[in-house]
Amino acid sequence: MATSTFRNKNMVRPKKSAAAKRQRVKAQKKRLVSFGMTQDSLAKLQSDDLRALLSHPKRLIKALEVQA
């Protein structure tokens, strides 16, 4: 059995970087602002919460309309 990086896909798989995560979080915040959330409420959320809100955008938009 060969254990080179050619055969072992886990060894050559690209790693996630912190810069890429910051870019993703920034894009997600921008998307939530376009839905109608305020910057102050977004500052209190963690990145996991941002992704949870974006997983159901129609539900989020409806909740924001009721809130306003």
C-alpha positions in Angstrom: 0.0 0.0 0.0 1.3 3.4 -1.0 1.2 6.1 1.6 2.4 8.9 -0.6 0.5 12.2 -0.8 -0.6 11.2 -4.3 -2.7 8.4 -2.9 -3.7 9.9 0.4 -6.2 12.6 -0.4 -6.4 13.8 3.2 -2.8 14.9 3.0 -3.3 17.1 -0.1 -6.7 18.5 0.9 -6.7 22.3 1.2 -6.8 23.7 4.7 -9.3 26.3 5.9 -7.7 29.7 6.7 -8.6 32.3 9.2 -8.7 35.0 6.5 -11.2 33.0 4.4 -13.4 32.6 7.5 -13.4 36.3 8.1 -14.4 36.9 4.5 -17.2 34.4 4.8 -18.5 36.0 8.1 -18.3 39.5 6.5 -20.3 38.3 3.5 -22.9 36.6 5.7 -23.3 39.8 7.8 -23.7 41.8 4.6 -26.5 39.5 3.5 -28.2 39.7 6.9 -28.1 43.5 6.7 -29.7 43.4 3.3 -32.5 41.3 4.9 -33.1 44.1 7.4 -31.1 43.3 10.5 -29.2 46.1 12.3 -25.4 46.2 12.7 -25.9 46.4 16.5 -27.8 43.1 16.6 -25.2 41.4 14.3 -22.3 42.6 16.5 -23.7 40.5 19.4 -24.0 37.3 17.4 -21.3 34.7 16.9 -20.5 33.2 13.5 -22.4 30.0 14.3 -25.5 32.0 15.0 -25.1 33.9 11.7 -25.0 30.7 9.8 -28.1 29.4 11.7 -30.0 32.5 10.7 -29.1 32.2 7.1 -30.1 28.6 6.9 -33.8 29.7 6.7 -33.9 33.1 5.0 -37.6 33.1 4.3 -38.3 32.5 8.0 -35.9 35.2 8.9 -37.5 37.8 6.6 -40.9 37.0 8.0 -39.7 37.3 11.6 -38.1 40.7 10.8 -41.3 42.0 9.2 -43.3 41.0 12.2 -40.8 42.6 14.5 -40.8 45.9 12.6 
